[in-house]
């Protein structure tokens, strides 16, 4: 590797949303700094498979009304 062009790689602390902690190596911040996660694999719907659909202001109904005819064939 070329010297002087790569970021510093050091150990940091990571705190998950449920409070569990672990140490890892990263280019984030300074050595010993703490990274607090807002989203992690234990709570995010992409990993848990539990999703909620919120229809704020009828946006889903508006979308369905606008695109209701797409995919139907006309002769």
N, C-alpha and C positions, 0 to 999 in steps of 0.2 A: 504494500500500500504506500501511496505517496504520503509523506509527512506534512503536517500543517493544513491539510484540506478536510479532514474528518472531524466531526464534532466530538466533544469529550463524552466518553461512555463511562458512567459511574452508577453506584448503587443508590436507589431511592426507596421510600416506603410508600406502599399503596394501601389505601383504606377503602374497602368496598362499602356499598350502601347499607349493608346489614351490620357493619362495624368490624368485620374481620379484617385483619391486616396481614400483609406479606411484603417481603423485600424482593426487588428485582433490579436488573440493570437496565438503564435507559439513558437517552440523551436529554430527557426532560429536566429542566431546572438545574439546581446545584446539588452536589453530593449530599446525601442525607435528607433532602427535601421530601415533603409529603405530598402525594397526589391523592386527592379525595374524589372518588368516582360518583357521578350523579346517576349513571346508568351502568349496570353490570349484567353479566349473563344470568344471574339468579333472579333478576327482577324485570329484565327487558322482554317484551312480547316476542321478539324475533327468536329468542332462545327458549322461552318457556312455553310458547304455543298458545298462551292465553291472550286473546286480543279483545278490545272493546271498540265498538263503533259508536262514536258520538256524532249525532246529527245536530249541529248547532245552527240555528236559523234556517232549517230546512234545506241545507246544502245538498244532502244526498237525494232528497226528493226532486230538487231542482235539476240535478245532474241526470237522474233517471228520466225525467220528463223531456229534457233537451235531447238525449240520445236514445230514446225509446225505439225509434225506427231503424237504427243502425243494425245491419245484419239481416234484415228481412228483404226478401227478393220481391221485386215488382215486375209484372209482365205487361 
